[in-house]
Amino acid sequence: MYINTYSNHYQQTIDHFHGAYAFLSNFYPSRIYYRGYWYANNEAAFQAQKTISPKEQLQFTKLRNPKDAKKLGREVQLRSDWESVKLMYMYEICMCKFMQNPTLCKALLATGNCHLVEGNNWGDYFWGSVNGHGENHLGKILMDIRAKLQFEC
């Protein structure tokens, strides 16, 4: 689980993860190695963790399109502890993305002291924010990772 180590004094807000900030999205194509498997993007890695079945998890390693991974994630046998572990998995997967991809790590650090918000119009109030409302857990995770990686990249 992430610890709120990011500053409360922001220079500005990045309120979307597309365009110049697409690299912050879990849909961004960035190959990562996580828990014994290679994935084409964070979304595939994250969706694979929804199940404890190795056979079902392996399916996600073959997916290049994050939309396909998200769709398949709705069809797998959901692990019974999912609600209590999903933040931990997201944190670990995001950390892998930036530690394993130095260019992306530098890009994350280049966001400086900006407040990161996954603004969206698809109704995700948990991971992001819709019209300024939401828990923005992905943004908080990214800010925490940014603070921890300041001297690593």
C-alpha positions as CSV (number, residue, x, y, z in Angstrom):
1,M,0.0,0.0,0.0
2,Y,1.2,3.5,-0.7
3,I,2.1,6.0,2.0
4,N,1.2,9.6,1.3
5,T,4.7,10.9,0.9
6,Y,3.9,13.4,-1.9
7,S,3.8,17.1,-1.1
8,N,0.6,18.9,-0.4
9,H,2.1,22.0,-2.1
10,Y,1.7,21.6,-5.8
11,Q,3.0,23.7,-8.6
12,Q,0.2,22.8,-10.9
13,T,-2.1,19.9,-11.7
14,I,-1.9,17.3,-14.4
15,D,-5.5,16.3,-14.7
16,H,-5.4,13.7,-17.5
17,F,-3.2,10.9,-18.6
18,H,-3.3,11.3,-22.3
19,G,-1.4,13.4,-24.9
20,A,2.0,14.4,-23.4
21,Y,1.1,12.6,-20.2
22,A,-0.1,9.3,-21.8
23,F,2.9,7.6,-20.2
24,L,1.2,7.9,-16.8
25,S,-1.8,5.7,-17.9
26,N,-1.9,2.0,-17.3
27,F,-2.9,1.7,-21.0
28,Y,0.5,3.0,-22.1
29,P,2.5,0.4,-23.9
30,S,5.4,-0.3,-21.5
31,R,6.5,-3.9,-21.2
32,I,7.0,-5.0,-17.6
33,Y,8.0,-8.1,-15.7
34,Y,5.8,-8.9,-12.7
35,R,5.5,-12.0,-10.6
36,G,7.1,-14.3,-13.1
37,Y,5.4,-13.0,-16.3
38,W,6.0,-10.4,-19.0
39,Y,3.1,-8.1,-19.8
40,A,2.7,-5.5,-22.6
41,N,1.3,-2.9,-20.3
42,N,0.2,-2.2,-16.7
43,E,-3.4,-2.9,-17.4
44,A,-2.7,-6.5,-18.5
45,A,-0.5,-7.0,-15.4
46,F,-3.1,-5.6,-13.1
47,Q,-6.1,-7.5,-14.6
48,A,-4.1,-10.7,-14.3
49,Q,-3.9,-10.3,-10.6
50,K,-7.7,-10.5,-10.3
51,T,-7.4,-14.3,-10.4
52,I,-5.3,-16.8,-8.6
53,S,-5.5,-19.3,-11.5
54,P,-2.1,-19.5,-13.3
55,K,-3.9,-20.6,-16.4
56,E,-6.1,-17.5,-16.4
57,Q,-3.2,-15.2,-15.5
58,L,-1.2,-16.6,-18.5
59,Q,-3.9,-15.3,-20.9
60,F,-3.0,-11.7,-20.0
61,T,0.6,-12.2,-21.1
62,K,-0.6,-12.7,-24.7
63,L,-2.6,-9.5,-24.8
64,R,-1.1,-6.3,-26.4
65,N,-4.3,-4.2,-26.3
66,P,-5.1,-2.9,-22.8
67,K,-8.8,-2.7,-23.6
68,D,-8.7,-6.5,-24.3
69,A,-7.0,-7.0,-20.9
70,K,-9.6,-4.9,-19.1
71,K,-12.4,-6.9,-20.8
72,L,-10.8,-10.2,-19.9
73,G,-10.4,-9.0,-16.4
74,R,-14.2,-8.9,-16.1
75,E,-14.4,-12.6,-17.1
76,V,-11.9,-14.3,-14.9
77,Q,-12.7,-16.1,-11.6
78,L,-12.3,-13.1,-9.2
79,R,-10.1,-13.9,-6.2
80,S,-12.0,-13.6,-2.9
81,D,-9.6,-11.1,-1.4
82,W,-9.5,-8.7,-4.4
83,E,-10.9,-5.6,-2.7
84,S,-8.2,-5.9,0.1
85,V,-5.3,-6.4,-2.2
86,K,-5.9,-4.4,-5.4
87,L,-4.2,-1.2,-4.1
88,M,-1.1,-3.2,-3.3
89,Y,-1.0,-4.8,-6.7
90,M,-1.5,-1.5,-8.5
91,Y,1.3,0.0,-6.5
92,E,3.7,-2.8,-7.2
93,I,2.9,-2.9,-10.9
94,C,3.3,0.9,-11.2
95,M,6.6,0.7,-9.4
96,C,7.8,-2.0,-11.8
97,K,6.8,0.1,-14.8
98,F,8.9,3.1,-13.7
99,M,11.8,1.1,-12.3
100,Q,12.1,-1.2,-15.4
101,N,11.7,1.6,-17.9
102,P,14.3,4.4,-17.2
103,T,12.9,6.7,-19.9
104,L,9.4,6.5,-18.2
105,C,11.0,7.0,-14.8
106,K,12.7,10.3,-16.1
107,A,9.4,11.4,-17.6
108,L,7.6,10.8,-14.2
109,L,10.3,12.7,-12.4
110,A,9.9,15.5,-15.0
111,T,6.4,16.1,-13.7
112,G,8.1,17.7,-10.8
113,N,5.8,18.7,-8.0
114,C,2.6,18.5,-10.1
115,H,-0.5,17.1,-8.6
116,L,-1.3,14.0,-10.7
117,V,-5.0,13.2,-11.3
118,E,-6.4,10.5,-13.6
119,G,-9.2,12.6,-14.8
120,N,-11.7,10.5,-16.8
121,N,-15.1,10.5,-18.4
122,W,-15.8,6.8,-18.0
123,G,-17.0,7.0,-14.4
124,D,-13.9,5.7,-12.5
125,Y,-14.2,7.5,-9.2
126,F,-11.9,5.0,-7.4
127,W,-8.7,5.1,-9.5
128,G,-9.3,8.5,-10.9
129,S,-11.5,11.6,-10.8
130,V,-14.6,12.6,-12.8
131,N,-15.3,16.3,-13.0
132,G,-13.1,16.9,-9.9
133,H,-14.7,14.1,-7.8
134,G,-13.1,10.8,-7.0
135,E,-10.5,9.1,-4.8
136,N,-7.8,9.3,-7.4
137,H,-5.8,6.3,-6.1
138,L,-3.8,5.9,-9.3
139,G,-2.7,9.6,-9.1
140,K,-1.8,9.2,-5.4
141,I,0.2,6.0,-6.2
142,L,2.1,7.7,-9.0
143,M,3.0,10.7,-6.8
144,D,4.2,8.4,-4.1
145,I,6.4,6.5,-6.5
146,R,7.7,9.7,-8.0
147,A,8.8,10.8,-4.5
148,K,10.5,7.5,-3.8
149,L,12.3,7.3,-7.2
150,Q,13.7,10.9,-7.1
151,F,17.3,9.5,-6.7
152,E,16.9,6.2,-8.6
153,C,16.5,7.2,-12.2
